Amino acid sequence: MLPPFIIEQIRKREEEARHRSEQPRLELPLPMPPPRVRRELDDESERGVVIVDLGSS
């Protein structure tokens, strides 16, 4: 069996946790983030080609 002071500490902590969870909460309306700007790739944009030779013999 636990000593009485430890039982009392556990009871106090449970009451404090219950009290915190019972407090009313207010949710603030936050502004929507701006839409992301999509970069569209043009067909004329420069693209590179890489050829990797693994030394096949």
N, C-alpha and C positions, 0 to 999 in steps of 0.2 A: 504494500500500500504506500502511496506517496505521502510525504509529510504535508500537513495542512497548509503551510505557507506556499508550497508549490501549487497545490490545488487552487488556492486563492489567486495566485498569479495567472494561472490558466483561465480562470473564470473572468478576471479583469480584462485579459487580452481578448477573449471571445466577446465580451460586452462592448469593448472599444471597436472591434471589427464590425459588429452588428450596427453600432451607432454610425460608423462611417458609411456603411452601405445603405442606411436609411435616409441619409441626407439627400434633399432634393438636388437635382442636377438641371442645369440649363444648357441646352445645346444652341450654340450660336450659328446663325446662317453664315457660311463662309462663301466668298465669291468663287465662281467656277474658274478653274485655271484657263488661261488663254489656249486656244487650239494650237496644236503643233503645226508648224509650217513644214509641209512635205516638199522635199526637193525632188523634182521630177528630172530624170535623166533624159537628155535629148539624144536622138539617134546620131546627131552630129558630134556628140561629145567624144573626146579622145579616150579611147580604151586601149589598154595594152594587152599583149599576149605574151605569156611566159612559157618557154619550152624548157623542160628539165630533162637532161639526158642522164639517166642513171647508170650509164656505162655498160649497157647491154652488149655482150660480146658473143 
